[in-house]
Amino acid sequence: MSEEDILKQIVKYKLFANILGTPQWHKTQLQDLLCMVEHFGMPQFFLTLTADETSFFQWKKLLTLKKLQNKYIHR
């Protein structure tokens, strides 16, 4: 391993836990989850919401067009 690789590893694992997406943040989130499971028990119901990026941008474009349409077309 080069010095650069070593420094990357040190920085990667020594970042603060409040920086979203860092290994320390994931570790903190996992510990919080395990604590909640220990306190409340295993969840009985899961709800997962996802959106495809292309469909999101299509909806955003459609909403923008609707706003323009409502702004410039008098009824």
C-alpha positions in Angstrom: 0.0 0.0 0.0 1.2 3.5 -0.8 1.2 6.3 1.6 -1.7 7.8 -0.3 -3.8 4.7 0.1 -3.0 4.6 3.8 -4.1 8.2 4.2 -7.3 7.6 2.3 -8.1 4.7 4.7 -7.4 6.8 7.8 -9.5 9.7 6.5 -12.3 7.3 5.5 -12.6 5.8 9.0 -11.8 8.8 11.1 -14.5 11.1 9.7 -17.2 12.3 12.1 -20.3 10.1 12.5 -22.6 13.1 11.7 -21.3 13.3 8.1 -23.9 11.5 6.0 -22.7 8.4 4.2 -19.3 7.9 6.0 -18.5 4.5 7.5 -18.8 5.9 11.0 -22.3 7.3 10.2 -23.4 3.9 9.0 -22.0 2.3 12.1 -23.9 4.8 14.3 -27.1 4.2 12.3 -26.7 0.4 12.8 -26.2 0.8 16.5 -29.3 2.9 16.8 -31.3 0.4 14.8 -30.1 -2.5 17.0 -31.0 -0.5 20.1 -34.5 0.1 18.8 -35.0 -3.6 17.9 -33.8 -4.5 21.4 -36.2 -2.0 23.0 -39.3 -2.4 20.8 -38.7 -5.8 19.3 -38.6 -6.8 15.6 -40.8 -4.7 13.3 -44.0 -6.3 12.1 -44.6 -4.1 9.1 -42.3 -2.6 6.5 -43.1 0.2 4.1 -40.6 0.9 1.3 -41.1 3.8 -1.0 -38.9 4.1 -4.1 -38.9 6.3 -7.1 -37.1 5.9 -10.4 -35.1 9.1 -11.1 -36.3 9.3 -14.7 -40.0 9.1 -13.6 -39.3 11.7 -10.9 -37.9 14.2 -13.4 -40.8 13.5 -15.8 -43.3 14.4 -13.0 -41.3 17.5 -12.1 -41.3 18.5 -15.8 -45.0 17.8 -16.0 -45.8 19.9 -12.9 -43.7 22.8 -14.2 -45.6 22.6 -17.5 -48.9 22.6 -15.6 -47.8 25.7 -13.6 -46.9 27.5 -16.8 -50.1 26.4 -18.5 -52.2 27.7 -15.5 -50.2 30.9 -15.4 -50.7 31.9 -19.1 -54.0 30.3 -20.1 -57.0 32.2 -18.8 -60.2 30.3 -18.2 
